[in-house]
Amino acid sequence: MLIERPPRWYRCLFPGAIFRKEEKGDGCRRIYLTFDDGPIPVITPWVLDVLDDFGVKATFFMVGQNIERHPELLSEVLKRGHRVGNHTLHHIRGLGIKAEDYLLDVNGCHRLTKSDLFRPPHGWLTPAQLRAVKKEFTIVMYDLVTRDYSKRVPTEGVIRNVKKYTRPGSIIVFHDSLKSHEKLKRALPESLKWLLEQGYAFEVL
């Protein structure tokens, strides 16, 4: 659970970041589906087709280098009604990098995405990086990490995480990456089917 649903102490390390959206009191069970690390030609178009099949919209936190290699996929994501966010230019880990250098990498991705949403790779920012980034961006973390990327978690475990930890307001993380591809083939459709059966409504961030 330490990874799947970030504990309170971890959330306190990122003041001002969004981990879960507040409910609006209208009885609607909203959730927010997100994908990290794309766009990747092998997987992102397939993810888009699955989302279309279920009538679901999502937010894609993209790596700038991948956009530079495959700009047509950025256009396709936007064309299909999804939103994009910034996941740095080089998918850099925050540790050991000066805040000003980290922000340069973030801004390199921003030139491509034009998005005010930012999610740090590996779920980490130093305090100085946090202060620098949140001056210019809304930092979006997560309420549920499916762990679709992990070699230790089988497909059934990914689906189980979705069923166990999703709640109204959850920001859910999948990955349109090569590491997640095989598990997503089953886990994504089954998860979407279950979530819709539970009465959840999908919104973009």
GROMACS elastic network, one bead per residue, 0.5 to 0.9 nm:
[ bonds ]
;  ai    aj funct       b0    kb
    1     5     6  0.54826   500
    1     6     6  0.73161   500
    1     7     6  0.80957   500
    1   165     6  0.87852   500
    2     5     6  0.60247   500
    2     6     6  0.56213   500
    2     7     6  0.62751   500
    3     6     6  0.57240   500
    3     7     6  0.83075   500
    3   144     6  0.81114   500
    3   145     6  0.66641   500
    3   146     6  0.88893   500
    3   147     6  0.81409   500
    4   143     6  0.77668   500
    4   144     6  0.52310   500
    4   146     6  0.62938   500
    4   147     6  0.70941   500
    4   161     6  0.71091   500
    4   165     6  0.74948   500
    5   142     6  0.79457   500
    5   143     6  0.55047   500
    5   145     6  0.65881   500
    5   165     6  0.69397   500
    6     9     6  0.82388   500
    6    10     6  0.61789   500
    6    11     6  0.67179   500
    6    19     6  0.85829   500
    6   142     6  0.77475   500
    6   143     6  0.65241   500
    6   144     6  0.74519   500
    6   145     6  0.84438   500
    7    10     6  0.54516   500
    7    11     6  0.64982   500
    7    12     6  0.88933   500
    8    11     6  0.51185   500
    8    12     6  0.62672   500
    9    12     6  0.51373   500
    9    13     6  0.68260   500
   10    13     6  0.53885   500
   10    14     6  0.75283   500
   11    14     6  0.56876   500
   11    15     6  0.74186   500
   11    17     6  0.81468   500
   11    18     6  0.89253   500
   11    19     6  0.73795   500
   11   141     6  0.88413   500
   12    15     6  0.59320   500
   13   125     6  0.89664   500
   13   127     6  0.79956   500
   14    17     6  0.56628   500
   14    18     6  0.87081   500
   14   124     6  0.88625   500
   14   125     6  0.79939   500
   14   127     6  0.78752   500
   14   130     6  0.71912   500
   14   139     6  0.88627   500
   14   141     6  0.89434   500
   15    18     6  0.86228   500
   15   130     6  0.85463   500
   16   134     6  0.77651   500
   16   138     6  0.82619   500
   16   139     6  0.74451   500
   17   130     6  0.89925   500
   17   134     6  0.81660   500
   17   138     6  0.70300   500
   17   140     6  0.57286   500
   17   141     6  0.64919   500
   18    21     6  0.70431   500
   18   138     6  0.79284   500
   18   139     6  0.62755   500
   18   141     6  0.56392   500
   18   142     6  0.72316   500
   18   143     6  0.89122   500
   18   171     6  0.87928   500
   19   139     6  0.89463   500
   19   140     6  0.64012   500
   19   143     6  0.52554   500
   19   144     6  0.87949   500
   19   170     6  0.77672   500
   19   171     6  0.66786   500
   20    31     6  0.88738   500
   20    32     6  0.88160   500
   20   140     6  0.87858   500
   20   141     6  0.80672   500
   20   142     6  0.64604   500
   20   143     6  0.55414   500
   20   168     6  0.86773   500
   20   169     6  0.54099   500
   20   170     6  0.51951   500
   20   171     6  0.56712   500
   21    30     6  0.85852   500
   21    31     6  0.81153   500
   21    32     6  0.84033   500
   21   168     6  0.82471   500
   21   170     6  0.66327   500
   21   171     6  0.73194   500
   22    25     6  0.89118   500
   22   168     6  0.83923   500
   22   169     6  0.59075   500
   23    26     6  0.79107   500
   23    27     6  0.82745   500
   23    28     6  0.79536   500
   23    29     6  0.77805   500
   23    30     6  0.75303   500
   23   168     6  0.69575   500
   23   169     6  0.60317   500
   24    27     6  0.76502   500
   24    28     6  0.77381   500
   25    28     6  0.76076   500
   26    29     6  0.87742   500
   28   168     6  0.82283   500
   28   199     6  0.84695   500
   28   200     6  0.75810   500
   28   201     6  0.70865   500
   29   167     6  0.79690   500
   29   169     6  0.71752   500
   29   199     6  0.68034   500
   29   201     6  0.58524   500
   29   202     6  0.85768   500
   30   167     6  0.86061   500
   30   168     6  0.54940   500
   30   169     6  0.55309   500
   30   170     6  0.76866   500
   30   199     6  0.89455   500
   30   200     6  0.57372   500
   30   202     6  0.58157   500
   30   203     6  0.66910   500
   31   166     6  0.81873   500
   31   167     6  0.75891   500
   31   168     6  0.58833   500
   31   170     6  0.50806   500
   31   171     6  0.61737   500
   31   172     6  0.75752   500
   31   200     6  0.65601   500
   31   201     6  0.61250   500
   31   202     6  0.51817   500
   31   203     6  0.63226   500
   31   204     6  0.85512   500
   32    57     6  0.85997   500
   32    58     6  0.67955   500
   32    59     6  0.77484   500
   32   169     6  0.71307   500
   32   170     6  0.61632   500
   32   172     6  0.60678   500
   32   173     6  0.88082   500
   32   201     6  0.84798   500
   32   202     6  0.57377   500
   32   203     6  0.54007   500
   32   204     6  0.58837   500
   32   205     6  0.65769   500
   33    56     6  0.86599   500
   33    57     6  0.75233   500
   33    59     6  0.64174   500
   33    60     6  0.86983   500
   33   170     6  0.83039   500
   33   171     6  0.60747   500
   33   173     6  0.65233   500
   33   174     6  0.77046   500
   33   202     6  0.69090   500
   33   203     6  0.74678   500
   33   204     6  0.71772   500
   33   205     6  0.85606   500
   34    58     6  0.55040   500
   34    60     6  0.56292   500
   34    61     6  0.71629   500
   34   142     6  0.89226   500
   34   171     6  0.70450   500
   34   172     6  0.58047   500
   34   173     6  0.50457   500
   34   174     6  0.61419   500
   34   175     6  0.79166   500
   34   204     6  0.82312   500
   34   205     6  0.86667   500
   35    38     6  0.75921   500
   35    58     6  0.75278   500
   35    59     6  0.64257   500
   35    61     6  0.59900   500
   35    62     6  0.81259   500
   35   172     6  0.83110   500
   35   173     6  0.57513   500
   35   176     6  0.58907   500
   35   177     6  0.88520   500
   36    39     6  0.85156   500
   36    59     6  0.88011   500
   36    60     6  0.60674   500
   36    62     6  0.61404   500
   36    63     6  0.79995   500
   36    87     6  0.74098   500
   36   119     6  0.86081   500
   36   121     6  0.84782   500
   36   173     6  0.70948   500
   36   174     6  0.65005   500
   36   176     6  0.61850   500
   36   177     6  0.76015   500
   37    40     6  0.81636   500
   37    60     6  0.82308   500
   37    61     6  0.65432   500
   37    62     6  0.54098   500
   37    63     6  0.55658   500
   37    66     6  0.81783   500
   37    87     6  0.71380   500
   37    91     6  0.76553   500
   37   121     6  0.83257   500
   37   175     6  0.61810   500
   37   176     6  0.62520   500
   37   177     6  0.59693   500
   38    41     6  0.85979   500
   38    43     6  0.83964   500
   38    44     6  0.68122   500
   38    60     6  0.75569   500
   38    61     6  0.72991   500
   38    62     6  0.51248   500
   38    63     6  0.60906   500
   38    64     6  0.88843   500
   38    66     6  0.63736   500
   38    67     6  0.78341   500
   38   175     6  0.74265   500
   38   176     6  0.53673   500
   38   177     6  0.59412   500
   39    43     6  0.79152   500
   39    44     6  0.57167   500
   39    45     6  0.86614   500
   39    60     6  0.83474   500
   39    61     6  0.88453   500
   39    62     6  0.62289   500
   39    63     6  0.73146   500
   39    66     6  0.57435   500
   39    67     6  0.63585   500
   39    69     6  0.89663   500
   39    70     6  0.71012   500
   39    71     6  0.86349   500
   39    73     6  0.62837   500
   39    74     6  0.70989   500
   39   176     6  0.68538   500
   39   177     6  0.77157   500
   40    43     6  0.56538   500
   40    44     6  0.53998   500
   40    45     6  0.80936   500
   40    66     6  0.69062   500
   40    67     6  0.86980   500
   40    70     6  0.75450   500
   40    73     6  0.79285   500
   40   176     6  0.68690   500
   40   177     6  0.64376   500
   40   178     6  0.77088   500
   41    44     6  0.58382   500
   41    45     6  0.65415   500
   41    46     6  0.86908   500
   41    70     6  0.75125   500
   41    73     6  0.75545   500
   42    45     6  0.72165   500
   42    46     6  0.75551   500
   42   176     6  0.89819   500
   42   177     6  0.84533   500
   42   178     6  0.76430   500
   42   181     6  0.82843   500
   43    46     6  0.53119   500
   43    47     6  0.62529   500
   43    48     6  0.88040   500
   43   176     6  0.58367   500
   43   177     6  0.66022   500
   43   178     6  0.71310   500
   43   180     6  0.88840   500
   43   181     6  0.63274   500
   44    47     6  0.50359   500
   44    48     6  0.62411   500
   44    49     6  0.87352   500
   44    73     6  0.76098   500
   44    77     6  0.86084   500
   44   176     6  0.56059   500
   44   177     6  0.78462   500
   45    48     6  0.50357   500
   45    49     6  0.62997   500
   45    50     6  0.87613   500
   45    73     6  0.76263   500
   45    76     6  0.83116   500
   45    77     6  0.84863   500
   46    49     6  0.51046   500
   46    50     6  0.63127   500
   46    51     6  0.86862   500
   46   185     6  0.88960   500
   47    50     6  0.51420   500
   47    51     6  0.62012   500
   47    52     6  0.86026   500
   47   176     6  0.71677   500
   47   184     6  0.85297   500
   47   185     6  0.88828   500
   47   188     6  0.82794   500
   48    51     6  0.51290   500
   48    52     6  0.61713   500
   48    53     6  0.86647   500
   48    76     6  0.86737   500
   48    77     6  0.72684   500
   48    80     6  0.78505   500
   49    52     6  0.50230   500
   49    53     6  0.62010   500
   49    54     6  0.88328   500
   50    53     6  0.50167   500
   50    54     6  0.64950   500
   50    55     6  0.85838   500
   50    56     6  0.85611   500
   50   188     6  0.79795   500
   50   189     6  0.68644   500
   51    54     6  0.52715   500
   51    55     6  0.59309   500
   51    56     6  0.50067   500
   51    57     6  0.66215   500
   51    58     6  0.80532   500
   51   189     6  0.84946   500
   51   192     6  0.84505   500
   52    56     6  0.62647   500
   52    57     6  0.79410   500
   52    80     6  0.81995   500
   53    56     6  0.78667   500
   54   189     6  0.82888   500
   54   192     6  0.72416   500
   54   193     6  0.77117   500
   54   196     6  0.86942   500
   56   192     6  0.83693   500
   56   201     6  0.85699   500
   56   202     6  0.61511   500
   56   203     6  0.79388   500
   57    80     6  0.84630   500
   57    81     6  0.68309   500
   57    82     6  0.54906   500
   57    83     6  0.81309   500
   57   202     6  0.64564   500
   57   203     6  0.62733   500
   57   204     6  0.61327   500
   58    81     6  0.84811   500
   58    82     6  0.54112   500
   58    83     6  0.65310   500
   58    84     6  0.85385   500
   58   202     6  0.75435   500
   58   203     6  0.68236   500
   58   204     6  0.51855   500
   58   205     6  0.78590   500
   59    82     6  0.58565   500
   59    84     6  0.53449   500
   59    85     6  0.68832   500
   59   203     6  0.87224   500
   59   204     6  0.56270   500
   59   205     6  0.64624   500
   60    77     6  0.80542   500
   60    82     6  0.74966   500
   60    83     6  0.62337   500
   60    85     6  0.58414   500
   60    86     6  0.84058   500
   60   175     6  0.89158   500
   60   176     6  0.86243   500
   61    83     6  0.86142   500
   61    84     6  0.56605   500
   61    86     6  0.52935   500
   61    87     6  0.53284   500
   61    88     6  0.89350   500
   61   117     6  0.82064   500
   61   118     6  0.74128   500
   61   119     6  0.68362   500
   62    65     6  0.87279   500
   62    66     6  0.73782   500
   62    67     6  0.71866   500
   62    74     6  0.85164   500
   62    84     6  0.68645   500
   62    85     6  0.60892   500
   62    86     6  0.55976   500
   62    87     6  0.51755   500
   62    88     6  0.76236   500
   62    89     6  0.84882   500
   62   109     6  0.82269   500
   62   113     6  0.79073   500
   63    66     6  0.54544   500
   63    67     6  0.65393   500
   63    68     6  0.89515   500
   63    85     6  0.89563   500
   63    86     6  0.68190   500
   63    87     6  0.50052   500
   63    88     6  0.55847   500
   63    89     6  0.53789   500
   63    90     6  0.63964   500
   63    91     6  0.60118   500
   63   109     6  0.69217   500
   64    67     6  0.50149   500
   64    68     6  0.62456   500
   64    69     6  0.87282   500
   64    86     6  0.76679   500
   64    87     6  0.72707   500
   64    88     6  0.61298   500
   64    90     6  0.64632   500
   64    91     6  0.80422   500
   64   105     6  0.89567   500
   64   106     6  0.87366   500
   64   108     6  0.71445   500
   64   110     6  0.79543   500
   64   111     6  0.87263   500
   64   112     6  0.67359   500
   64   113     6  0.78480   500
   65    68     6  0.50670   500
   65    69     6  0.63775   500
   65    70     6  0.86758   500
   65    88     6  0.86011   500
   65    89     6  0.55235   500
   65    90     6  0.59440   500
   65    91     6  0.83447   500
   65   109     6  0.78860   500
   66    69     6  0.50994   500
   66    70     6  0.60491   500
   66    71     6  0.79379   500
   66    89     6  0.83160   500
   66    90     6  0.86114   500
   67    72     6  0.80948   500
   67    73     6  0.73466   500
   67    74     6  0.64501   500
   67    89     6  0.88927   500
   67   109     6  0.86124   500
   67   112     6  0.73496   500
   67   113     6  0.84650   500
   68    71     6  0.56481   500
   68   112     6  0.80317   500
   69    72     6  0.89130   500
   70    73     6  0.57120   500
   70    74     6  0.73743   500
   71    74     6  0.53219   500
   71    75     6  0.66346   500
   71    76     6  0.88242   500
   71   112     6  0.89125   500
   72    75     6  0.51047   500
   72    76     6  0.61876   500
   72    77     6  0.87522   500
   73    77     6  0.61289   500
   73    78     6  0.86130   500
   74    77     6  0.52699   500
   74    78     6  0.64196   500
   74    79     6  0.85695   500
   74    84     6  0.80866   500
   74   113     6  0.80708   500
   75    78     6  0.52836   500
   75    79     6  0.59724   500
   75    80     6  0.87023   500
   76    80     6  0.62260   500
   76    81     6  0.88705   500
   77    80     6  0.54226   500
   77    81     6  0.68534   500
   77    82     6  0.57499   500
   77    83     6  0.73815   500
   77    84     6  0.77821   500
   78    81     6  0.53197   500
   78    82     6  0.53072   500
   78    83     6  0.62483   500
   78    84     6  0.74276   500
   79    82     6  0.74673   500
   82   204     6  0.69864   500
   83   115     6  0.86025   500
   83   204     6  0.64866   500
   83   205     6  0.74080   500
   84   113     6  0.66927   500
   84   114     6  0.86105   500
   84   115     6  0.65654   500
   84   117     6  0.77491   500
   85   110     6  0.84710   500
   85   113     6  0.66462   500
   85   114     6  0.82652   500
   85   115     6  0.54568   500
   85   116     6  0.70522   500
   85   118     6  0.56594   500
   85   119     6  0.73440   500
   86    89     6  0.80980   500
   86   106     6  0.71469   500
   86   107     6  0.87684   500
   86   109     6  0.61230   500
   86   110     6  0.62536   500
   86   112     6  0.88066   500
   86   113     6  0.65294   500
   86   114     6  0.83782   500
   86   115     6  0.64965   500
   86   116     6  0.76620   500
   86   117     6  0.60004   500
   86   119     6  0.62933   500
   86   120     6  0.82975   500
   87    90     6  0.82574   500
   87    91     6  0.64028   500
   87    92     6  0.87171   500
   87   106     6  0.73240   500
   87   109     6  0.72573   500
   87   110     6  0.89742   500
   87   117     6  0.88562   500
   87   118     6  0.60960   500
   87   119     6  0.53693   500
   87   120     6  0.59011   500
   87   121     6  0.62161   500
   88    91     6  0.53321   500
   88    92     6  0.67609   500
   88   102     6  0.84700   500
   88   103     6  0.87198   500
   88   105     6  0.57361   500
   88   107     6  0.75825   500
   88   108     6  0.72251   500
   88   109     6  0.53072   500
   88   110     6  0.78857   500
   88   118     6  0.80348   500
   88   119     6  0.80734   500
   88   120     6  0.72056   500
   88   121     6  0.74364   500
   89    92     6  0.77023   500
   89   104     6  0.89313   500
   89   105     6  0.53677   500
   89   106     6  0.60863   500
   89   107     6  0.78454   500
   89   108     6  0.56230   500
   89   110     6  0.81993   500
   90   105     6  0.70584   500
   90   106     6  0.87072   500
   90   108     6  0.89642   500
   90   109     6  0.83087   500
   91   105     6  0.88526   500
   91   120     6  0.81846   500
   91   121     6  0.57693   500
   91   122     6  0.85760   500
   92    95     6  0.88640   500
   92    97     6  0.89845   500
   92   102     6  0.80705   500
   92   105     6  0.81429   500
   92   120     6  0.82474   500
   92   121     6  0.63565   500
   92   122     6  0.83946   500
   93    96     6  0.82349   500
   93    97     6  0.80884   500
   93   120     6  0.79159   500
   93   121     6  0.60834   500
   93   122     6  0.64437   500
   93   123     6  0.86454   500
   93   124     6  0.72597   500
   93   125     6  0.81093   500
   94    97     6  0.58710   500
   94    98     6  0.84299   500
   94    99     6  0.85612   500
   94   102     6  0.71356   500
   94   120     6  0.78669   500
   94   121     6  0.78448   500
   94   122     6  0.83178   500
   94   123     6  0.89536   500
   94   124     6  0.61652   500
   94   125     6  0.52956   500
   94   126     6  0.65003   500
   94   129     6  0.76715   500
   95    98     6  0.85731   500
   95   124     6  0.79149   500
   95   125     6  0.73275   500
   95   126     6  0.68436   500
   96   126     6  0.88908   500
   97   100     6  0.83568   500
   97   101     6  0.65427   500
   97   102     6  0.62402   500
   97   126     6  0.88649   500
   97   129     6  0.86773   500
   98   101     6  0.52925   500
   98   102     6  0.61702   500
   98   103     6  0.86337   500
   98   128     6  0.80800   500
   98   129     6  0.75137   500
   99   102     6  0.50267   500
   99   103     6  0.60979   500
   99   104     6  0.86246   500
   99   126     6  0.79824   500
   99   127     6  0.88209   500
   99   128     6  0.56934   500
   99   130     6  0.81772   500
   99   131     6  0.85683   500
   99   132     6  0.66175   500
   99   133     6  0.84590   500
  100   103     6  0.51118   500
  100   104     6  0.62916   500
  100   105     6  0.88982   500
  100   128     6  0.88984   500
  100   129     6  0.76620   500
  100   132     6  0.75458   500
  101   104     6  0.50474   500
  101   105     6  0.65587   500
  101   106     6  0.88047   500
  102   105     6  0.52606   500
  102   106     6  0.63612   500
  102   107     6  0.87232   500
  102   129     6  0.68138   500
  102   132     6  0.88367   500
  102   133     6  0.85845   500
  103   107     6  0.60329   500
  103   108     6  0.84389   500
  103   129     6  0.72864   500
  103   132     6  0.68614   500
  103   133     6  0.63524   500
  104   107     6  0.51228   500
  104   108     6  0.61410   500
  104   109     6  0.88754   500
  105   109     6  0.66332   500
  105   110     6  0.87356   500
  106   109     6  0.53454   500
  106   110     6  0.62846   500
  106   111     6  0.89682   500
  106   118     6  0.82569   500
  106   133     6  0.79989   500
  107   111     6  0.62919   500
  107   112     6  0.88860   500
  108   111     6  0.55268   500
  108   112     6  0.72934   500
  109   112     6  0.53759   500
  109   113     6  0.63190   500
  109   114     6  0.82117   500
  110   113     6  0.50515   500
  110   114     6  0.51142   500
  110   115     6  0.62598   500
  110   116     6  0.79279   500
  111   114     6  0.57512   500
  111   115     6  0.86431   500
  112   115     6  0.84342   500
  113   116     6  0.86796   500
  115   118     6  0.77776   500
  115   137     6  0.82965   500
  116   136     6  0.73845   500
  116   138     6  0.59917   500
  116   139     6  0.86005   500
  117   137     6  0.57546   500
  117   139     6  0.61166   500
  117   140     6  0.66320   500
  117   205     6  0.84404   500
  118   133     6  0.83274   500
  118   134     6  0.87646   500
  118   137     6  0.61046   500
  118   138     6  0.59704   500
  118   140     6  0.58903   500
  118   141     6  0.84775   500
  119   123     6  0.74166   500
  119   138     6  0.85441   500
  119   139     6  0.57582   500
  119   140     6  0.52241   500
  119   141     6  0.60055   500
  120   123     6  0.53093   500
  120   124     6  0.59490   500
  120   125     6  0.67189   500
  120   139     6  0.79481   500
  120   140     6  0.82593   500
  120   141     6  0.77645   500
  121   124     6  0.67088   500
  121   125     6  0.86875   500
  122   125     6  0.88644   500
  123   141     6  0.70880   500
  123   142     6  0.88181   500
  125   128     6  0.79138   500
  125   129     6  0.57153   500
  125   130     6  0.57164   500
  126   129     6  0.51166   500
  126   130     6  0.60815   500
  126   131     6  0.86606   500
  127   130     6  0.50338   500
  127   131     6  0.62516   500
  127   132     6  0.86875   500
  128   131     6  0.51938   500
  128   132     6  0.62575   500
  128   133     6  0.86556   500
  129   132     6  0.50960   500
  129   133     6  0.60111   500
  129   134     6  0.84658   500
  130   133     6  0.52845   500
  130   134     6  0.59951   500
  130   135     6  0.86310   500
  130   139     6  0.85507   500
  131   134     6  0.55732   500
  131   135     6  0.65942   500
  132   135     6  0.57075   500
  132   136     6  0.76019   500
  133   136     6  0.57275   500
  133   137     6  0.59507   500
  133   138     6  0.82111   500
  133   139     6  0.78003   500
  134   138     6  0.60023   500
  134   139     6  0.63956   500
  135   138     6  0.83281   500
  140   171     6  0.86357   500
  140   205     6  0.88749   500
  141   171     6  0.77113   500
  142   145     6  0.69054   500
  142   170     6  0.73157   500
  142   172     6  0.61210   500
  142   173     6  0.67480   500
  143   165     6  0.82887   500
  143   166     6  0.80405   500
  143   167     6  0.88025   500
  143   169     6  0.83166   500
  143   170     6  0.52345   500
  143   171     6  0.50942   500
  143   172     6  0.62236   500
  143   173     6  0.82386   500
  144   147     6  0.89469   500
  144   161     6  0.80639   500
  144   162     6  0.76462   500
  144   165     6  0.64290   500
  144   166     6  0.67639   500
  144   170     6  0.66736   500
  144   171     6  0.62689   500
  144   173     6  0.62372   500
  145   148     6  0.81552   500
  145   161     6  0.79897   500
  145   162     6  0.84227   500
  145   165     6  0.89473   500
  145   171     6  0.86330   500
  145   172     6  0.60888   500
  145   174     6  0.70423   500
  146   149     6  0.82536   500
  146   157     6  0.83659   500
  146   158     6  0.53454   500
  146   159     6  0.76661   500
  146   160     6  0.86697   500
  146   161     6  0.57621   500
  146   162     6  0.62614   500
  146   165     6  0.89844   500
  146   172     6  0.72317   500
  146   173     6  0.60517   500
  146   174     6  0.60834   500
  146   175     6  0.89279   500
  147   150     6  0.54912   500
  147   151     6  0.89168   500
  147   152     6  0.88704   500
  147   153     6  0.67725   500
  147   157     6  0.83080   500
  147   158     6  0.61562   500
  147   161     6  0.80748   500
  147   173     6  0.81402   500
  147   174     6  0.74585   500
  147   175     6  0.87573   500
  147   180     6  0.86681   500
  148   151     6  0.83608   500
  148   153     6  0.71378   500
  148   154     6  0.80188   500
  148   155     6  0.74104   500
  148   157     6  0.85011   500
  148   158     6  0.57260   500
  148   159     6  0.89788   500
  148   173     6  0.87905   500
  148   174     6  0.64050   500
  148   175     6  0.69462   500
  148   179     6  0.78535   500
  148   180     6  0.52729   500
  148   181     6  0.84554   500
  148   183     6  0.65045   500
  148   184     6  0.70983   500
  148   187     6  0.83054   500
  149   152     6  0.88959   500
  149   153     6  0.80801   500
  149   174     6  0.81852   500
  149   175     6  0.70231   500
  149   177     6  0.79592   500
  149   178     6  0.85030   500
  149   179     6  0.52172   500
  149   181     6  0.84324   500
  149   183     6  0.83088   500
  150   153     6  0.54491   500
  150   154     6  0.79994   500
  150   179     6  0.76718   500
  150   180     6  0.77918   500
  151   154     6  0.71855   500
  151   179     6  0.84397   500
  153   156     6  0.78810   500
  153   157     6  0.55010   500
  153   158     6  0.66620   500
  154   157     6  0.51080   500
  154   158     6  0.65509   500
  154   159     6  0.89511   500
  154   183     6  0.73701   500
  155   158     6  0.51790   500
  155   159     6  0.65085   500
  155   160     6  0.86221   500
  155   182     6  0.84754   500
  155   183     6  0.50858   500
  155   184     6  0.76576   500
  155   186     6  0.72565   500
  155   187     6  0.60196   500
  156   159     6  0.52097   500
  156   160     6  0.60424   500
  156   161     6  0.86116   500
  156   183     6  0.87250   500
  156   186     6  0.89718   500
  156   187     6  0.74142   500
  157   161     6  0.60598   500
  157   162     6  0.86548   500
  158   161     6  0.51801   500
  158   162     6  0.65131   500
  158   163     6  0.88907   500
  158   183     6  0.79738   500
  158   184     6  0.87787   500
  158   187     6  0.65121   500
  158   188     6  0.89741   500
  158   191     6  0.87335   500
  159   162     6  0.51809   500
  159   163     6  0.63846   500
  159   164     6  0.86535   500
  159   186     6  0.88214   500
  159   187     6  0.56053   500
  159   188     6  0.79967   500
  159   190     6  0.72695   500
  159   191     6  0.59518   500
  160   163     6  0.51140   500
  160   164     6  0.59570   500
  160   165     6  0.84532   500
  160   191     6  0.88744   500
  161   164     6  0.51013   500
  161   165     6  0.58408   500
  161   166     6  0.78845   500
  162   165     6  0.56823   500
  162   166     6  0.56251   500
  162   172     6  0.82508   500
  162   191     6  0.66480   500
  162   195     6  0.84010   500
  163   166     6  0.60579   500
  163   191     6  0.76961   500
  163   194     6  0.78051   500
  163   195     6  0.78981   500
  164   167     6  0.86971   500
  165   170     6  0.85418   500
  166   169     6  0.84626   500
  166   170     6  0.60066   500
  166   171     6  0.85095   500
  166   172     6  0.76648   500
  166   195     6  0.85442   500
  167   170     6  0.55298   500
  167   200     6  0.88319   500
  168   200     6  0.75706   500
  171   205     6  0.87881   500
  174   180     6  0.81460   500
  174   184     6  0.84473   500
  174   188     6  0.84362   500
  175   178     6  0.85516   500
  175   179     6  0.82077   500
  175   180     6  0.61785   500
  175   181     6  0.82454   500
  175   184     6  0.84953   500
  176   179     6  0.84489   500
  176   180     6  0.67205   500
  176   181     6  0.69707   500
  176   184     6  0.84218   500
  177   180     6  0.54397   500
  177   181     6  0.61527   500
  178   181     6  0.51100   500
  178   182     6  0.80065   500
  179   182     6  0.76791   500
  179   183     6  0.85663   500
  180   183     6  0.56382   500
  180   184     6  0.59454   500
  180   185     6  0.88365   500
  181   184     6  0.52018   500
  181   185     6  0.65479   500
  182   185     6  0.55652   500
  182   186     6  0.78253   500
  182   187     6  0.89589   500
  183   186     6  0.60190   500
  183   187     6  0.58559   500
  183   188     6  0.80627   500
  184   188     6  0.50139   500
  184   189     6  0.78285   500
  185   188     6  0.63463   500
  185   189     6  0.72519   500
  186   189     6  0.59034   500
  186   190     6  0.62074   500
  186   191     6  0.84644   500
  187   190     6  0.53300   500
  187   191     6  0.58224   500
  187   192     6  0.84959   500
  188   191     6  0.51407   500
  188   192     6  0.61121   500
  188   193     6  0.85489   500
  189   192     6  0.52071   500
  189   193     6  0.61009   500
  189   194     6  0.86154   500
  190   193     6  0.51475   500
  190   194     6  0.61898   500
  190   195     6  0.85970   500
  191   194     6  0.51840   500
  191   195     6  0.60619   500
  191   196     6  0.85842   500
  192   195     6  0.51159   500
  192   196     6  0.61301   500
  192   197     6  0.85048   500
  193   196     6  0.53618   500
  193   197     6  0.62079   500
  193   198     6  0.87709   500
  194   197     6  0.50119   500
  194   198     6  0.62706   500
  194   199     6  0.88810   500
  195   198     6  0.51102   500
  195   199     6  0.66423   500
  195   200     6  0.56920   500
  195   201     6  0.83544   500
  196   199     6  0.51440   500
  196   200     6  0.53732   500
  196   201     6  0.71430   500
  196   202     6  0.86783   500
  197   200     6  0.75180   500
